[in-house]
Amino acid sequence: SIDSKIPDPLSVLVVESLPFRRVGSIIAAAARGRLADIEGFRLLRSPVVRVETLERPLSAQLDGEIIEAIDTARFSVSVEALRLAVPHPSKPPK
């Protein structure tokens, strides 16, 4: 059984290296949903993710908006933070 109090984990793809010569195979892997299988890429899954830069603050975007440079960010899943209202399915038109 699934415990509703434990959120599904976030998926974070860490790119450790991105050689230009491998861009074609990386695009093909992305199309197949297999980026975590590429050498130099790692997939991390956790309900809470903390990102820290080691050298200098990095520019960041939040929902497409550029925010000031950051050196630390924390991401987490909030259980039931978003509620959706959807109509009942209707019969297809004849």
Secondary structure, 3 states (H helix, E strand, C coil): CCCCCCCCCEEEEEECCCCHHHHHHHHHHHHCCCHHHCCCEEEEEECEEEEECCCCCEEEEECCEEEEEECEEEEECCCCCCCCCCCCCCCCCC
